[in-house]
Amino acid sequence: MAMKRYSAFAVAREAMSYHLGWERAWRSPQPKKKYDVIIIGAGGHGLASAYYLGKNHGITNVAIIEKGWLGGGNTGRNTTIIRSNYLQDPSAAIYNKALSLYETMSQDLNYNVMFSPRGLLMLGQTEHEVRGYKRTVHANNLQGVSTEWISPERVKKLVPIINIDGPRYPVLGALYQARGGTARHDAVAWGYARACSAMGMDVIQQCEVTGVRSEAGKVVGIDTTKGAIDCDKLGVVVAGHSSLLAEMAGFRLPIESLALQALVSEPIKPCMDVVVMANTVHGYMSQSDKGEMVIGGGTDGFNNYTQRGSFHHIEETVRALVETFPMISRLKMLRQWGGIVDMTGDRSPLISKTPVENIFVNCGWGTGGFKSIPGSGWAMAELMAKGHSPLAEEFSMYRFREGKFIDESVAAGVAH
Ligand SMILES: Cc1cc2nc3c(=O)[nH]c(=O)nc-3n(C[C@H](O)[C@H](O)[C@H](O)COP(=O)(O)OP(=O)(O)OC[C@H]3O[C@@H](n4cnc5c(N)ncnc54)[C@H](O)[C@@H]3O)c2cc1C
């Protein structure tokens, strides 16, 4: 299913012909009766899982089933921060793989995902936090992940708008990852969808999965609002809705679902060209290419599926950021939204086989799974194709039974 390549020449050619020659970026087919693999969830992780099934393993008789529109879940709702400065070795491996894939994603997908490795700072504002981050820097250096601890003076140089003498917590330094940054979240979903469609896969939107069918402990298909579809293998990649899908399949997951929210300001001239996370006061901020200040808050303190934010969080987050960046007190906030994140007890994901044969889950990315999309898709595809993936090995759902936690509560960087 050849697709015309996007290029500067294509833009010039179309400019000369009233832009009538652009093809649809992906097809919108009706579901077939049966597929080798069905992936539920057309967020970044589901689409990336499908993409690497095709690209790395030659499996293309695949459908990606989405109840809404692709990228309309957390993938299109996040603050787009990308970094790989986690503490534990299995995390470093998968997040660093993801970061490497982000670096070449636009070329690989022939789709501009606007990856911007502008540098990322996690501020140390208490002695305890400083010790924690220094420990992470040492661990990262042993893992081959390049991060450093920088002084308050260097922080000020990188972020002139910051107030390092904060009224409550002074900035004592920062964990700095120069390779970290942002990418355009929708473009990541759209780029993968286009590449999947070009490989002959079916991306089926507005199709909710309502049941999972199995026989003799093995999956045979799903029920959807567009009818029953059979499959040999099923990947469940639905973030905050993972427990609901697991319930349909007859097992339970160690997942809690919570709303996490973000907001953006009115657009202003460029004033900050790095990403800053201030975890003690709790808020994180970067500036989008449009000029909006993109601001991330915390999770609700109770489980819910509301997909919107709550007012007290807006107030707490903005208060935290006003003391860190006093100039934002003059900004108007434009809009605010929430997504349903899927939290595990150790704040690390599940990429795992399940009690039902040939059902695999990829979830539990919680507040921080945008950055891991390509690495997670790579590992999930390998697990589904071969039954084993070195990158996914430690992220089995059974680790909770065995007490083999991968504790990333601090590196997750968001209070929950
Ligand atoms: C406000 C906010 C800020 C964030 N900031 C960051 C950040 O800065 N950096 C970072 O790395 N991560 C961040 N995250 C986390 C990140 O967005 C998620 O971890 C990631 O996007 C999850 O991707 P996904 O593909 O697993 O899920 P999703 O994108 O949510 O996709 C799952 C899809 O499954 C579909 N689905 C659900 N149920 C069904 C069903 N029954 N049938 C069919 N389809 C179904 C949904 O409609 C959805 O489209 C943030 C999240 C939020 C909410």
The ligand as a MOL file (V3000), in Angstrom:
LIG
                    3D

  0  0  0     0  0            999 V3000
M  V30 BEGIN CTAB
M  V30 COUNTS 53 58 0 0 0
M  V30 BEGIN ATOM
M  V30 1 C -2.3460 15.5510 31.7760 0
M  V30 2 C -1.3130 14.5200 31.4530 0
M  V30 3 C 0.0290 14.8920 31.3350 0
M  V30 4 C 0.9880 13.9450 31.0120 0
M  V30 5 N 2.2680 14.3560 30.8010 0
M  V30 6 C 3.2060 13.4720 30.3740 0
M  V30 7 C 4.5030 13.9130 30.0200 0
M  V30 8 O 4.8090 15.1130 30.0590 0
M  V30 9 N 5.4230 12.9870 29.6260 0
M  V30 10 C 5.1180 11.6720 29.5670 0
M  V30 11 O 6.0030 10.8830 29.2490 0
M  V30 12 N 3.8690 11.2190 29.8540 0
M  V30 13 C 2.9040 12.0790 30.2560 0
M  V30 14 N 1.6270 11.6470 30.5310 0
M  V30 15 C 1.3260 10.2110 30.4540 0
M  V30 16 C 1.1020 9.7640 29.0180 0
M  V30 17 O 0.2080 10.6420 28.3750 0
M  V30 18 C 0.5260 8.3490 28.9900 0
M  V30 19 O 1.2980 7.4820 29.7790 0
M  V30 20 C 0.5070 7.7900 27.5690 0
M  V30 21 O 0.0160 8.7280 26.6550 0
M  V30 22 C -0.3370 6.5440 27.5310 0
M  V30 23 O -0.4830 6.1770 26.1840 0
M  V30 24 P -1.4010 4.9400 25.8180 0
M  V30 25 O -1.2660 4.7310 24.3720 0
M  V30 26 O -1.0590 3.7990 26.7220 0
M  V30 27 O -2.8560 5.4020 26.2690 0
M  V30 28 P -3.9400 6.3340 25.5800 0
M  V30 29 O -3.3120 7.3870 24.7490 0
M  V30 30 O -4.8640 6.7770 26.6620 0
M  V30 31 O -4.6580 5.3520 24.5780 0
M  V30 32 C -5.5350 4.3350 25.0070 0
M  V30 33 C -6.6880 4.3050 24.0370 0
M  V30 34 O -7.5220 3.2010 24.3510 0
M  V30 35 C -8.8310 3.5600 24.0080 0
M  V30 36 N -9.7860 2.6640 24.6630 0
M  V30 37 C -10.0770 2.5790 25.9790 0
M  V30 38 N -11.0340 1.6750 26.1910 0
M  V30 39 C -11.3620 1.1590 24.9710 0
M  V30 40 C -12.3110 0.1940 24.5270 0
M  V30 41 N -13.1220 -0.4380 25.3810 0
M  V30 42 N -12.3900 -0.0730 23.2030 0
M  V30 43 C -11.5750 0.5600 22.3150 0
M  V30 44 N -10.6620 1.4930 22.6930 0
M  V30 45 C -10.5650 1.7820 23.9970 0
M  V30 46 C -8.9420 4.9990 24.4730 0
M  V30 47 O -9.9940 5.6790 23.8290 0
M  V30 48 C -7.5600 5.5550 24.1300 0
M  V30 49 O -7.5260 6.2500 22.9020 0
M  V30 50 C 0.6240 12.5680 30.8590 0
M  V30 51 C -0.7130 12.1920 30.9830 0
M  V30 52 C -1.6890 13.1540 31.2510 0
M  V30 53 C -3.1110 12.7330 31.3650 0
M  V30 END ATOM
M  V30 BEGIN BOND
M  V30 1 1 1 2
M  V30 2 1 2 3
M  V30 3 2 2 52
M  V30 4 2 3 4
M  V30 5 1 4 5
M  V30 6 1 4 50
M  V30 7 2 5 6
M  V30 8 1 6 7
M  V30 9 1 6 13
M  V30 10 2 7 8
M  V30 11 1 7 9
M  V30 12 1 9 10
M  V30 13 2 10 11
M  V30 14 1 10 12
M  V30 15 2 12 13
M  V30 16 1 13 14
M  V30 17 1 14 15
M  V30 18 1 14 50
M  V30 19 1 15 16
M  V30 20 1 16 17
M  V30 21 1 16 18
M  V30 22 1 18 19
M  V30 23 1 18 20
M  V30 24 1 20 21
M  V30 25 1 20 22
M  V30 26 1 22 23
M  V30 27 1 23 24
M  V30 28 2 24 25
M  V30 29 1 24 26
M  V30 30 1 24 27
M  V30 31 1 27 28
M  V30 32 2 28 29
M  V30 33 1 28 30
M  V30 34 1 28 31
M  V30 35 1 31 32
M  V30 36 1 32 33
M  V30 37 1 33 34
M  V30 38 1 33 48
M  V30 39 1 34 35
M  V30 40 1 35 36
M  V30 41 1 35 46
M  V30 42 1 36 37
M  V30 43 1 36 45
M  V30 44 2 37 38
M  V30 45 1 38 39
M  V30 46 1 39 40
M  V30 47 2 39 45
M  V30 48 1 40 41
M  V30 49 2 40 42
M  V30 50 1 42 43
M  V30 51 2 43 44
M  V30 52 1 44 45
M  V30 53 1 46 47
M  V30 54 1 46 48
M  V30 55 1 48 49
M  V30 56 2 50 51
M  V30 57 1 51 52
M  V30 58 1 52 53
M  V30 END BOND
M  V30 END CTAB
M  END
